[in-house]
Amino acid sequence: MGINNIRIKKLIGTIIIPVWLIIFMALISFLAELIIPDLNGFMIFLFYLISGVIWIVPLLPVITWMQKEN
């Protein structure tokens, strides 16, 4: 059966997305504390560039699910 009401889906997604972002930011901050002191400027740039883009990958299925009608 599943959840079919679009409003409930959007509510669930609206809760999941910020929770994921907080967890992801904490993880990236922890990794940055361990990794960045040993890196040069360009590698730091790449670290934050990749970190700034990769957060969306796990959320794509949630966003897609939120937008489906049934």
mmCIF file as Biopython writes it, N, C-alpha, C and O atoms, coordinates in Angstrom:
data_model
#
loop_
_atom_site.group_PDB
_atom_site.id
_atom_site.type_symbol
_atom_site.label_atom_id
_atom_site.label_alt_id
_atom_site.label_comp_id
_atom_site.label_asym_id
_atom_site.label_entity_id
_atom_site.label_seq_id
_atom_site.pdbx_PDB_ins_code
_atom_site.Cartn_x
_atom_site.Cartn_y
_atom_site.Cartn_z
_atom_site.occupancy
_atom_site.B_iso_or_equiv
_atom_site.auth_seq_id
_atom_site.auth_asym_id
_atom_site.pdbx_PDB_model_num
ATOM 1   N N  . MET A ? 1  ? 0.838  -1.184 0.000  1.0 0.0 1  A 1 
ATOM 2   C CA . MET A ? 1  ? 0.000  0.000  0.000  1.0 0.0 1  A 1 
ATOM 3   C C  . MET A ? 1  ? 0.885  1.250  0.000  1.0 0.0 1  A 1 
ATOM 4   O O  . MET A ? 1  ? 0.870  1.991  -0.983 1.0 0.0 1  A 1 
ATOM 5   N N  . GLY A ? 2  ? 1.631  1.507  1.031  1.0 0.0 2  A 1 
ATOM 6   C CA . GLY A ? 2  ? 2.563  2.622  1.056  1.0 0.0 2  A 1 
ATOM 7   C C  . GLY A ? 2  ? 1.884  3.948  1.334  1.0 0.0 2  A 1 
ATOM 8   O O  . GLY A ? 2  ? 0.678  4.020  1.570  1.0 0.0 2  A 1 
ATOM 9   N N  . ILE A ? 3  ? 2.679  4.972  1.301  1.0 0.0 3  A 1 
ATOM 10  C CA . ILE A ? 3  ? 2.183  6.328  1.548  1.0 0.0 3  A 1 
ATOM 11  C C  . ILE A ? 3  ? 1.858  6.956  0.207  1.0 0.0 3  A 1 
ATOM 12  O O  . ILE A ? 3  ? 2.737  7.111  -0.641 1.0 0.0 3  A 1 
ATOM 13  N N  . ASN A ? 4  ? 0.589  7.320  0.012  1.0 0.0 4  A 1 
ATOM 14  C CA . ASN A ? 4  ? 0.165  7.854  -1.264 1.0 0.0 4  A 1 
ATOM 15  C C  . ASN A ? 4  ? -0.180 9.337  -1.215 1.0 0.0 4  A 1 
ATOM 16  O O  . ASN A ? 4  ? -0.214 9.988  -2.259 1.0 0.0 4  A 1 
ATOM 17  N N  . ASN A ? 5  ? -0.433 9.878  -0.048 1.0 0.0 5  A 1 
ATOM 18  C CA . ASN A ? 5  ? -0.805 11.276 0.066  1.0 0.0 5  A 1 
ATOM 19  C C  . ASN A ? 5  ? 0.428  12.146 -0.166 1.0 0.0 5  A 1 
ATOM 20  O O  . ASN A ? 5  ? 1.415  12.036 0.562  1.0 0.0 5  A 1 
ATOM 21  N N  . ILE A ? 6  ? 0.371  13.006 -1.172 1.0 0.0 6  A 1 
ATOM 22  C CA . ILE A ? 6  ? 1.514  13.840 -1.546 1.0 0.0 6  A 1 
ATOM 23  C C  . ILE A ? 6  ? 1.901  14.792 -0.421 1.0 0.0 6  A 1 
ATOM 24  O O  . ILE A ? 6  ? 3.079  15.110 -0.256 1.0 0.0 6  A 1 
ATOM 25  N N  . ARG A ? 7  ? 0.923  15.248 0.353  1.0 0.0 7  A 1 
ATOM 26  C CA . ARG A ? 7  ? 1.229  16.169 1.453  1.0 0.0 7  A 1 
ATOM 27  C C  . ARG A ? 7  ? 2.015  15.466 2.552  1.0 0.0 7  A 1 
ATOM 28  O O  . ARG A ? 7  ? 2.939  16.045 3.125  1.0 0.0 7  A 1 
ATOM 29  N N  . ILE A ? 8  ? 1.657  14.239 2.844  1.0 0.0 8  A 1 
ATOM 30  C CA . ILE A ? 8  ? 2.380  13.477 3.859  1.0 0.0 8  A 1 
ATOM 31  C C  . ILE A ? 8  ? 3.795  13.167 3.365  1.0 0.0 8  A 1 
ATOM 32  O O  . ILE A ? 8  ? 4.751  13.237 4.137  1.0 0.0 8  A 1 
ATOM 33  N N  . LYS A ? 9  ? 3.928  12.828 2.092  1.0 0.0 9  A 1 
ATOM 34  C CA . LYS A ? 9  ? 5.252  12.571 1.521  1.0 0.0 9  A 1 
ATOM 35  C C  . LYS A ? 9  ? 6.146  13.803 1.646  1.0 0.0 9  A 1 
ATOM 36  O O  . LYS A ? 9  ? 7.309  13.698 2.033  1.0 0.0 9  A 1 
ATOM 37  N N  . LYS A ? 10 ? 5.598  14.959 1.319  1.0 0.0 10 A 1 
ATOM 38  C CA . LYS A ? 10 ? 6.391  16.184 1.401  1.0 0.0 10 A 1 
ATOM 39  C C  . LYS A ? 10 ? 6.739  16.521 2.846  1.0 0.0 10 A 1 
ATOM 40  O O  . LYS A ? 10 ? 7.823  17.043 3.110  1.0 0.0 10 A 1 
ATOM 41  N N  . LEU A ? 11 ? 5.857  16.239 3.770  1.0 0.0 11 A 1 
ATOM 42  C CA . LEU A ? 11 ? 6.155  16.452 5.191  1.0 0.0 11 A 1 
ATOM 43  C C  . LEU A ? 11 ? 7.298  15.547 5.638  1.0 0.0 11 A 1 
ATOM 44  O O  . LEU A ? 11 ? 8.228  15.994 6.309  1.0 0.0 11 A 1 
ATOM 45  N N  . ILE A ? 12 ? 7.221  14.279 5.265  1.0 0.0 12 A 1 
ATOM 46  C CA . ILE A ? 12 ? 8.284  13.334 5.623  1.0 0.0 12 A 1 
ATOM 47  C C  . ILE A ? 12 ? 9.606  13.763 4.994  1.0 0.0 12 A 1 
ATOM 48  O O  . ILE A ? 12 ? 10.640 13.748 5.661  1.0 0.0 12 A 1 
ATOM 49  N N  . GLY A ? 13 ? 9.584  14.141 3.727  1.0 0.0 13 A 1 
ATOM 50  C CA . GLY A ? 13 ? 10.798 14.603 3.058  1.0 0.0 13 A 1 
ATOM 51  C C  . GLY A ? 13 ? 11.353 15.867 3.676  1.0 0.0 13 A 1 
ATOM 52  O O  . GLY A ? 13 ? 12.569 16.034 3.776  1.0 0.0 13 A 1 
ATOM 53  N N  . THR A ? 14 ? 10.465 16.761 4.094  1.0 0.0 14 A 1 
ATOM 54  C CA . THR A ? 14 ? 10.885 18.004 4.721  1.0 0.0 14 A 1 
ATOM 55  C C  . THR A ? 14 ? 11.564 17.747 6.060  1.0 0.0 14 A 1 
ATOM 56  O O  . THR A ? 14 ? 12.386 18.552 6.499  1.0 0.0 14 A 1 
ATOM 57  N N  . ILE A ? 15 ? 11.241 16.667 6.696  1.0 0.0 15 A 1 
ATOM 58  C CA . ILE A ? 15 ? 11.908 16.290 7.955  1.0 0.0 15 A 1 
ATOM 59  C C  . ILE A ? 15 ? 13.214 15.557 7.659  1.0 0.0 15 A 1 
ATOM 60  O O  . ILE A ? 15 ? 14.225 15.813 8.314  1.0 0.0 15 A 1 
ATOM 61  N N  . ILE A ? 16 ? 13.207 14.661 6.694  1.0 0.0 16 A 1 
ATOM 62  C CA . ILE A ? 16 ? 14.393 13.851 6.382  1.0 0.0 16 A 1 
ATOM 63  C C  . ILE A ? 16 ? 15.546 14.705 5.862  1.0 0.0 16 A 1 
ATOM 64  O O  . ILE A ? 16 ? 16.693 14.502 6.260  1.0 0.0 16 A 1 
ATOM 65  N N  . ILE A ? 17 ? 15.256 15.651 4.985  1.0 0.0 17 A 1 
ATOM 66  C CA . ILE A ? 17 ? 16.321 16.422 4.337  1.0 0.0 17 A 1 
ATOM 67  C C  . ILE A ? 17 ? 17.150 17.223 5.344  1.0 0.0 17 A 1 
ATOM 68  O O  . ILE A ? 17 ? 18.375 17.108 5.317  1.0 0.0 17 A 1 
ATOM 69  N N  . PRO A ? 18 ? 16.556 18.024 6.226  1.0 0.0 18 A 1 
ATOM 70  C CA . PRO A ? 18 ? 17.399 18.758 7.183  1.0 0.0 18 A 1 
ATOM 71  C C  . PRO A ? 18 ? 18.145 17.844 8.155  1.0 0.0 18 A 1 
ATOM 72  O O  . PRO A ? 18 ? 19.278 18.136 8.538  1.0 0.0 18 A 1 
ATOM 73  N N  . VAL A ? 19 ? 17.514 16.743 8.553  1.0 0.0 19 A 1 
ATOM 74  C CA . VAL A ? 19 ? 18.195 15.807 9.444  1.0 0.0 19 A 1 
ATOM 75  C C  . VAL A ? 19 ? 19.427 15.231 8.749  1.0 0.0 19 A 1 
ATOM 76  O O  . VAL A ? 19 ? 20.500 15.163 9.348  1.0 0.0 19 A 1 
ATOM 77  N N  . TRP A ? 20 ? 19.282 14.818 7.492  1.0 0.0 20 A 1 
ATOM 78  C CA . TRP A ? 20 ? 20.416 14.304 6.725  1.0 0.0 20 A 1 
ATOM 79  C C  . TRP A ? 20 ? 21.505 15.372 6.590  1.0 0.0 20 A 1 
ATOM 80  O O  . TRP A ? 20 ? 22.688 15.071 6.750  1.0 0.0 20 A 1 
ATOM 81  N N  . LEU A ? 21 ? 21.119 16.609 6.298  1.0 0.0 21 A 1 
ATOM 82  C CA . LEU A ? 21 ? 22.113 17.669 6.126  1.0 0.0 21 A 1 
ATOM 83  C C  . LEU A ? 21 ? 22.895 17.923 7.411  1.0 0.0 21 A 1 
ATOM 84  O O  . LEU A ? 21 ? 24.104 18.151 7.360  1.0 0.0 21 A 1 
ATOM 85  N N  . ILE A ? 22 ? 22.238 17.888 8.541  1.0 0.0 22 A 1 
ATOM 86  C CA . ILE A ? 22 ? 22.934 18.079 9.817  1.0 0.0 22 A 1 
ATOM 87  C C  . ILE A ? 22 ? 23.920 16.943 10.059 1.0 0.0 22 A 1 
ATOM 88  O O  . ILE A ? 22 ? 25.057 17.181 10.466 1.0 0.0 22 A 1 
ATOM 89  N N  . ILE A ? 23 ? 23.488 15.712 9.809  1.0 0.0 23 A 1 
ATOM 90  C CA . ILE A ? 23 ? 24.382 14.561 9.975  1.0 0.0 23 A 1 
ATOM 91  C C  . ILE A ? 23 ? 25.555 14.658 9.003  1.0 0.0 23 A 1 
ATOM 92  O O  . ILE A ? 23 ? 26.700 14.415 9.384  1.0 0.0 23 A 1 
ATOM 93  N N  . PHE A ? 24 ? 25.278 15.008 7.764  1.0 0.0 24 A 1 
ATOM 94  C CA . PHE A ? 24 ? 26.324 15.113 6.746  1.0 0.0 24 A 1 
ATOM 95  C C  . PHE A ? 24 ? 27.323 16.212 7.093  1.0 0.0 24 A 1 
ATOM 96  O O  . PHE A ? 24 ? 28.531 16.017 6.959  1.0 0.0 24 A 1 
ATOM 97  N N  . MET A ? 25 ? 26.826 17.371 7.540  1.0 0.0 25 A 1 
ATOM 98  C CA . MET A ? 25 ? 27.730 18.461 7.908  1.0 0.0 25 A 1 
ATOM 99  C C  . MET A ? 25 ? 28.614 18.076 9.092  1.0 0.0 25 A 1 
ATOM 100 O O  . MET A ? 25 ? 29.794 18.424 9.128  1.0 0.0 25 A 1 
ATOM 101 N N  . ALA A ? 26 ? 28.047 17.362 10.052 1.0 0.0 26 A 1 
ATOM 102 C CA . ALA A ? 26 ? 28.854 16.908 11.186 1.0 0.0 26 A 1 
ATOM 103 C C  . ALA A ? 26 ? 29.940 15.942 10.727 1.0 0.0 26 A 1 
ATOM 104 O O  . ALA A ? 26 ? 31.081 16.023 11.182 1.0 0.0 26 A 1 
ATOM 105 N N  . LEU A ? 27 ? 29.589 15.035 9.835  1.0 0.0 27 A 1 
ATOM 106 C CA . LEU A ? 27 ? 30.563 14.086 9.304  1.0 0.0 27 A 1 
ATOM 107 C C  . LEU A ? 27 ? 31.672 14.796 8.531  1.0 0.0 27 A 1 
ATOM 108 O O  . LEU A ? 27 ? 32.848 14.485 8.717  1.0 0.0 27 A 1 
ATOM 109 N N  . ILE A ? 28 ? 31.316 15.731 7.681  1.0 0.0 28 A 1 
ATOM 110 C CA . ILE A ? 28 ? 32.308 16.466 6.900  1.0 0.0 28 A 1 
ATOM 111 C C  . ILE A ? 28 ? 33.191 17.305 7.819  1.0 0.0 28 A 1 
ATOM 112 O O  . ILE A ? 28 ? 34.399 17.395 7.600  1.0 0.0 28 A 1 
ATOM 113 N N  . SER A ? 29 ? 32.610 17.915 8.836  1.0 0.0 29 A 1 
ATOM 114 C CA . SER A ? 29 ? 33.414 18.691 9.784  1.0 0.0 29 A 1 
ATOM 115 C C  . SER A ? 29 ? 34.409 17.806 10.510 1.0 0.0 29 A 1 
ATOM 116 O O  . SER A ? 29 ? 35.563 18.189 10.701 1.0 0.0 29 A 1 
ATOM 117 N N  . PHE A ? 30 ? 33.971 16.633 10.911 1.0 0.0 30 A 1 
ATOM 118 C CA . PHE A ? 30 ? 34.861 15.688 11.587 1.0 0.0 30 A 1 
ATOM 119 C C  . PHE A ? 30 ? 35.991 15.256 10.655 1.0 0.0 30 A 1 
ATOM 120 O O  . PHE A ? 30 ? 37.157 15.250 11.049 1.0 0.0 30 A 1 
ATOM 121 N N  . LEU A ? 31 ? 35.644 14.892 9.413  1.0 0.0 31 A 1 
ATOM 122 C CA . LEU A ? 31 ? 36.667 14.502 8.443  1.0 0.0 31 A 1 
ATOM 123 C C  . LEU A ? 31 ? 37.626 15.648 8.133  1.0 0.0 31 A 1 
ATOM 124 O O  . LEU A ? 31 ? 38.827 15.432 7.975  1.0 0.0 31 A 1 
ATOM 125 N N  . ALA A ? 32 ? 37.101 16.850 8.047  1.0 0.0 32 A 1 
ATOM 126 C CA . ALA A ? 32 ? 37.949 18.010 7.751  1.0 0.0 32 A 1 
ATOM 127 C C  . ALA A ? 32 ? 38.976 18.224 8.854  1.0 0.0 32 A 1 
ATOM 128 O O  . ALA A ? 32 ? 40.130 18.551 8.575  1.0 0.0 32 A 1 
ATOM 129 N N  . GLU A ? 33 ? 38.568 18.043 10.093 1.0 0.0 33 A 1 
ATOM 130 C CA . GLU A ? 33 ? 39.510 18.194 11.209 1.0 0.0 33 A 1 
ATOM 131 C C  . GLU A ? 33 ? 40.646 17.181 11.120 1.0 0.0 33 A 1 
ATOM 132 O O  . GLU A ? 33 ? 41.779 17.482 11.497 1.0 0.0 33 A 1 
ATOM 133 N N  . LEU A ? 34 ? 40.350 15.995 10.625 1.0 0.0 34 A 1 
ATOM 134 C CA . LEU A ? 34 ? 41.375 14.956 10.514 1.0 0.0 34 A 1 
ATOM 135 C C  . LEU A ? 34 ? 42.248 15.113 9.272  1.0 0.0 34 A 1 
ATOM 136 O O  . LEU A ? 34 ? 43.454 14.875 9.323  1.0 0.0 34 A 1 
ATOM 137 N N  . ILE A ? 35 ? 41.638 15.513 8.158  1.0 0.0 35 A 1 
ATOM 138 C CA . ILE A ? 35 ? 42.321 15.472 6.866  1.0 0.0 35 A 1 
ATOM 139 C C  . ILE A ? 35 ? 42.990 16.796 6.506  1.0 0.0 35 A 1 
ATOM 140 O O  . ILE A ? 35 ? 44.124 16.796 6.027  1.0 0.0 35 A 1 
ATOM 141 N N  . ILE A ? 36 ? 42.325 17.900 6.722  1.0 0.0 36 A 1 
ATOM 142 C CA . ILE A ? 36 ? 42.786 19.183 6.189  1.0 0.0 36 A 1 
ATOM 143 C C  . ILE A ? 36 ? 44.157 19.633 6.682  1.0 0.0 36 A 1 
ATOM 144 O O  . ILE A ? 36 ? 44.896 20.213 5.887  1.0 0.0 36 A 1 
ATOM 145 N N  . PRO A ? 37 ? 44.543 19.412 7.915  1.0 0.0 37 A 1 
ATOM 146 C CA . PRO A ? 37 ? 45.877 19.897 8.319  1.0 0.0 37 A 1 
ATOM 147 C C  . PRO A ? 37 ? 47.018 19.365 7.453  1.0 0.0 37 A 1 
ATOM 148 O O  . PRO A ? 37 ? 48.069 20.001 7.373  1.0 0.0 37 A 1 
ATOM 149 N N  . ASP A ? 38 ? 46.840 18.230 6.811  1.0 0.0 38 A 1 
ATOM 150 C CA . ASP A ? 38 ? 47.900 17.637 5.998  1.0 0.0 38 A 1 
ATOM 151 C C  . ASP A ? 38 ? 47.787 17.975 4.511  1.0 0.0 38 A 1 
ATOM 152 O O  . ASP A ? 38 ? 48.610 17.517 3.718  1.0 0.0 38 A 1 
ATOM 153 N N  . LEU A ? 39 ? 46.798 18.758 4.121  1.0 0.0 39 A 1 
ATOM 154 C CA . LEU A ? 39 ? 46.568 19.019 2.702  1.0 0.0 39 A 1 
ATOM 155 C C  . LEU A ? 39 ? 47.028 20.416 2.302  1.0 0.0 39 A 1 
ATOM 156 O O  . LEU A ? 39 ? 47.102 21.327 3.127  1.0 0.0 39 A 1 
ATOM 157 N N  . ASN A ? 40 ? 47.338 20.563 1.002  1.0 0.0 40 A 1 
ATOM 158 C CA . ASN A ? 40 ? 47.654 21.889 0.480  1.0 0.0 40 A 1 
ATOM 159 C C  . ASN A ? 40 ? 46.361 22.596 0.075  1.0 0.0 40 A 1 
ATOM 160 O O  . ASN A ? 40 ? 45.276 22.024 0.183  1.0 0.0 40 A 1 
ATOM 161 N N  . GLY A ? 41 ? 46.480 23.832 -0.387 1.0 0.0 41 A 1 
ATOM 162 C CA . GLY A ? 41 ? 45.304 24.638 -0.706 1.0 0.0 41 A 1 
ATOM 163 C C  . GLY A ? 41 ? 44.399 24.038 -1.768 1.0 0.0 41 A 1 
ATOM 164 O O  . GLY A ? 41 ? 43.176 24.071 -1.629 1.0 0.0 41 A 1 
ATOM 165 N N  . PHE A ? 42 ? 44.980 23.493 -2.823 1.0 0.0 42 A 1 
ATOM 166 C CA . PHE A ? 42 ? 44.170 22.922 -3.895 1.0 0.0 42 A 1 
ATOM 167 C C  . PHE A ? 42 ? 43.416 21.681 -3.421 1.0 0.0 42 A 1 
ATOM 168 O O  . PHE A ? 42 ? 42.258 21.485 -3.790 1.0 0.0 42 A 1 
ATOM 169 N N  . MET A ? 43 ? 44.049 20.858 -2.623 1.0 0.0 43 A 1 
ATOM 170 C CA . MET A ? 43 ? 43.394 19.649 -2.105 1.0 0.0 43 A 1 
ATOM 171 C C  . MET A ? 43 ? 42.267 20.014 -1.140 1.0 0.0 43 A 1 
ATOM 172 O O  . MET A ? 43 ? 41.239 19.338 -1.101 1.0 0.0 43 A 1 
ATOM 173 N N  . ILE A ? 44 ? 42.457 21.074 -0.367 1.0 0.0 44 A 1 
ATOM 174 C CA . ILE A ? 44 ? 41.381 21.556 0.512  1.0 0.0 44 A 1 
ATOM 175 C C  . ILE A ? 44 ? 40.196 22.015 -0.336 1.0 0.0 44 A 1 
ATOM 176 O O  . ILE A ? 44 ? 39.044 21.717 -0.023 1.0 0.0 44 A 1 
ATOM 177 N N  . PHE A ? 45 ? 40.494 22.742 -1.412 1.0 0.0 45 A 1 
ATOM 178 C CA . PHE A ? 45 ? 39.447 23.175 -2.331 1.0 0.0 45 A 1 
ATOM 179 C C  . PHE A ? 45 ? 38.685 21.980 -2.889 1.0 0.0 45 A 1 
ATOM 180 O O  . PHE A ? 45 ? 37.454 21.994 -2.915 1.0 0.0 45 A 1 
ATOM 181 N N  . LEU A ? 46 ? 39.393 20.951 -3.333 1.0 0.0 46 A 1 
ATOM 182 C CA . LEU A ? 46 ? 38.742 19.752 -3.867 1.0 0.0 46 A 1 
ATOM 183 C C  . LEU A ? 46 ? 37.906 19.040 -2.808 1.0 0.0 46 A 1 
ATOM 184 O O  . LEU A ? 46 ? 36.810 18.559 -3.098 1.0 0.0 46 A 1 
ATOM 185 N N  . PHE A ? 47 ? 38.417 18.972 -1.591 1.0 0.0 47 A 1 
ATOM 186 C CA . PHE A ? 47 ? 37.680 18.341 -0.493 1.0 0.0 47 A 1 
ATOM 187 C C  . PHE A ? 47 ? 36.326 19.021 -0.301 1.0 0.0 47 A 1 
ATOM 188 O O  . PHE A ? 47 ? 35.294 18.353 -0.232 1.0 0.0 47 A 1 
ATOM 189 N N  . TYR A ? 48 ? 36.336 20.351 -0.215 1.0 0.0 48 A 1 
ATOM 190 C CA . TYR A ? 48 ? 35.083 21.061 0.006  1.0 0.0 48 A 1 
ATOM 191 C C  . TYR A ? 48 ? 34.201 21.082 -1.240 1.0 0.0 48 A 1 
ATOM 192 O O  . TYR A ? 48 ? 32.975 21.095 -1.126 1.0 0.0 48 A 1 
ATOM 193 N N  . LEU A ? 49 ? 34.800 21.086 -2.416 1.0 0.0 49 A 1 
ATOM 194 C CA . LEU A ? 49 ? 34.012 21.016 -3.648 1.0 0.0 49 A 1 
ATOM 195 C C  . LEU A ? 49 ? 33.257 19.695 -3.736 1.0 0.0 49 A 1 
ATOM 196 O O  . LEU A ? 49 ? 32.054 19.679 -3.996 1.0 0.0 49 A 1 
ATOM 197 N N  . ILE A ? 50 ? 33.956 18.601 -3.522 1.0 0.0 50 A 1 
ATOM 198 C CA . ILE A ? 50 ? 33.319 17.282 -3.578 1.0 0.0 50 A 1 
ATOM 199 C C  . ILE A ? 50 ? 32.296 17.133 -2.459 1.0 0.0 50 A 1 
ATOM 200 O O  . ILE A ? 50 ? 31.200 16.616 -2.676 1.0 0.0 50 A 1 
ATOM 201 N N  . SER A ? 51 ? 32.657 17.587 -1.264 1.0 0.0 51 A 1 
ATOM 202 C CA . SER A ? 51 ? 31.724 17.505 -0.132 1.0 0.0 51 A 1 
ATOM 203 C C  . SER A ? 51 ? 30.475 18.340 -0.377 1.0 0.0 51 A 1 
ATOM 204 O O  . SER A ? 51 ? 29.378 17.960 0.032  1.0 0.0 51 A 1 
ATOM 205 N N  . GLY A ? 52 ? 30.641 19.475 -1.041 1.0 0.0 52 A 1 
ATOM 206 C CA . GLY A ? 52 ? 29.510 20.351 -1.303 1.0 0.0 52 A 1 
ATOM 207 C C  . GLY A ? 52 ? 28.567 19.833 -2.371 1.0 0.0 52 A 1 
ATOM 208 O O  . GLY A ? 52 ? 27.421 20.274 -2.455 1.0 0.0 52 A 1 
ATOM 209 N N  . VAL A ? 53 ? 29.036 18.902 -3.189 1.0 0.0 53 A 1 
ATOM 210 C CA . VAL A ? 53 ? 28.202 18.360 -4.259 1.0 0.0 53 A 1 
ATOM 211 C C  . VAL A ? 53 ? 27.614 16.992 -3.884 1.0 0.0 53 A 1 
ATOM 212 O O  . VAL A ? 53 ? 26.488 16.672 -4.266 1.0 0.0 53 A 1 
ATOM 213 N N  . ILE A ? 54 ? 28.370 16.201 -3.147 1.0 0.0 54 A 1 
ATOM 214 C CA . ILE A ? 54 ? 27.988 14.804 -2.916 1.0 0.0 54 A 1 
ATOM 215 C C  . ILE A ? 54 ? 26.815 14.644 -1.939 1.0 0.0 54 A 1 
ATOM 216 O O  . ILE A ? 54 ? 26.211 13.573 -1.889 1.0 0.0 54 A 1 
ATOM 217 N N  . TRP A ? 55 ? 26.479 15.682 -1.165 1.0 0.0 55 A 1 
ATOM 218 C CA . TRP A ? 55 ? 25.408 15.544 -0.192 1.0 0.0 55 A 1 
ATOM 219 C C  . TRP A ? 55 ? 24.061 15.245 -0.845 1.0 0.0 55 A 1 
ATOM 220 O O  . TRP A ? 55 ? 23.181 14.653 -0.221 1.0 0.0 55 A 1 
ATOM 221 N N  . ILE A ? 56 ? 23.903 15.657 -2.100 1.0 0.0 56 A 1 
ATOM 222 C CA . ILE A ? 56 ? 22.610 15.490 -2.769 1.0 0.0 56 A 1 
ATOM 223 C C  . ILE A ? 56 ? 22.363 14.055 -3.218 1.0 0.0 56 A 1 
ATOM 224 O O  . ILE A ? 56 ? 21.209 13.650 -3.357 1.0 0.0 56 A 1 
ATOM 225 N N  . VAL A ? 57 ? 23.424 13.274 -3.449 1.0 0.0 57 A 1 
ATOM 226 C CA . VAL A ? 57 ? 23.268 11.930 -4.007 1.0 0.0 57 A 1 
ATOM 227 C C  . VAL A ? 57 ? 22.343 11.045 -3.156 1.0 0.0 57 A 1 
ATOM 228 O O  . VAL A ? 57 ? 21.432 10.432 -3.713 1.0 0.0 57 A 1 
ATOM 229 N N  . PRO A ? 58 ? 22.536 10.953 -1.843 1.0 0.0 58 A 1 
ATOM 230 C CA . PRO A ? 58 ? 21.616 10.111 -1.061 1.0 0.0 58 A 1 
ATOM 231 C C  . PRO A ? 58 ? 20.194 10.675 -0.981 1.0 0.0 58 A 1 
ATOM 232 O O  . PRO A ? 58 ? 19.254 9.940  -0.679 1.0 0.0 58 A 1 
ATOM 233 N N  . LEU A ? 59 ? 20.032 11.975 -1.249 1.0 0.0 59 A 1 
ATOM 234 C CA . LEU A ? 59 ? 18.705 12.576 -1.153 1.0 0.0 59 A 1 
ATOM 235 C C  . LEU A ? 59 ? 17.901 12.494 -2.451 1.0 0.0 59 A 1 
ATOM 236 O O  . LEU A ? 59 ? 16.692 12.725 -2.440 1.0 0.0 59 A 1 
ATOM 237 N N  . LEU A ? 60 ? 18.543 12.174 -3.550 1.0 0.0 60 A 1 
ATOM 238 C CA . LEU A ? 60 ? 17.820 12.103 -4.820 1.0 0.0 60 A 1 
ATOM 239 C C  . LEU A ? 60 ? 16.638 11.133 -4.789 1.0 0.0 60 A 1 
ATOM 240 O O  . LEU A ? 60 ? 15.564 11.483 -5.279 1.0 0.0 60 A 1 
ATOM 241 N N  . PRO A ? 61 ? 16.795 9.923  -4.229 1.0 0.0 61 A 1 
ATOM 242 C CA . PRO A ? 61 ? 15.616 9.040  -4.157 1.0 0.0 61 A 1 
ATOM 243 C C  . PRO A ? 61 ? 14.497 9.613  -3.281 1.0 0.0 61 A 1 
ATOM 244 O O  . PRO A ? 61 ? 13.318 9.423  -3.583 1.0 0.0 61 A 1 
ATOM 245 N N  . VAL A ? 62 ? 14.850 10.301 -2.217 1.0 0.0 62 A 1 
ATOM 246 C CA . VAL A ? 62 ? 13.833 10.895 -1.344 1.0 0.0 62 A 1 
ATOM 247 C C  . VAL A ? 62 ? 13.086 11.996 -2.090 1.0 0.0 62 A 1 
ATOM 248 O O  . VAL A ? 62 ? 11.859 12.065 -2.028 1.0 0.0 62 A 1 
ATOM 249 N N  . ILE A ? 63 ? 13.815 12.850 -2.789 1.0 0.0 63 A 1 
ATOM 250 C CA . ILE A ? 63 ? 13.189 13.935 -3.535 1.0 0.0 63 A 1 
ATOM 251 C C  . ILE A ? 63 ? 12.309 13.383 -4.653 1.0 0.0 63 A 1 
ATOM 252 O O  . ILE A ? 63 ? 11.206 13.882 -4.879 1.0 0.0 63 A 1 
ATOM 253 N N  . THR A ? 64 ? 12.788 12.363 -5.348 1.0 0.0 64 A 1 
ATOM 254 C CA . THR A ? 64 ? 11.987 11.732 -6.397 1.0 0.0 64 A 1 
ATOM 255 C C  . THR A ? 64 ? 10.718 11.122 -5.818 1.0 0.0 64 A 1 
ATOM 256 O O  . THR A ? 64 ? 9.639  11.273 -6.392 1.0 0.0 64 A 1 
ATOM 257 N N  . TRP A ? 65 ? 10.838 10.437 -4.688 1.0 0.0 65 A 1 
ATOM 258 C CA . TRP A ? 65 ? 9.687  9.810  -4.033 1.0 0.0 65 A 1 
ATOM 259 C C  . TRP A ? 65 ? 8.679  10.884 -3.604 1.0 0.0 65 A 1 
ATOM 260 O O  . TRP A ? 65 ? 7.470  10.684 -3.719 1.0 0.0 65 A 1 
ATOM 261 N N  . MET A ? 66 ? 9.177  12.015 -3.114 1.0 0.0 66 A 1 
ATOM 262 C CA . MET A ? 66 ? 8.285  13.083 -2.665 1.0 0.0 66 A 1 
ATOM 263 C C  . MET A ? 66 ? 7.444  13.631 -3.816 1.0 0.0 66 A 1 
ATOM 264 O O  . MET A ? 66 ? 6.300  14.037 -3.609 1.0 0.0 66 A 1 
ATOM 265 N N  . GLN A ? 67 ? 8.003  13.645 -5.029 1.0 0.0 67 A 1 
ATOM 266 C CA . GLN A ? 67 ? 7.333  14.268 -6.165 1.0 0.0 67 A 1 
ATOM 267 C C  . GLN A ? 67 ? 6.365  13.336 -6.892 1.0 0.0 67 A 1 
ATOM 268 O O  . GLN A ? 67 ? 5.527  13.801 -7.666 1.0 0.0 67 A 1 
ATOM 269 N N  . LYS A ? 68 ? 6.469  12.029 -6.653 1.0 0.0 68 A 1 
ATOM 270 C CA . LYS A ? 68 ? 5.581  11.075 -7.330 1.0 0.0 68 A 1 
ATOM 271 C C  . LYS A ? 68 ? 4.158  11.200 -6.801 1.0 0.0 68 A 1 
ATOM 272 O O  . LYS A ? 68 ? 3.933  11.414 -5.610 1.0 0.0 68 A 1 
ATOM 273 N N  . GLU A ? 69 ? 3.222  11.064 -7.703 1.0 0.0 69 A 1 
ATOM 274 C CA . GLU A ? 69 ? 1.814  11.157 -7.344 1.0 0.0 69 A 1 
ATOM 275 C C  . GLU A ? 69 ? 1.304  9.931  -6.602 1.0 0.0 69 A 1 
ATOM 276 O O  . GLU A ? 69 ? 0.478  10.054 -5.698 1.0 0.0 69 A 1 
ATOM 277 N N  . ASN A ? 70 ? 1.788  8.744  -6.974 1.0 0.0 70 A 1 
ATOM 278 C CA . ASN A ? 70 ? 1.278  7.534  -6.313 1.0 0.0 70 A 1 
ATOM 279 C C  . ASN A ? 70 ? 2.382  6.708  -5.760 1.0 0.0 70 A 1 
ATOM 280 O O  . ASN A ? 70 ? 2.130  5.657  -5.171 1.0 0.0 70 A 1 
#
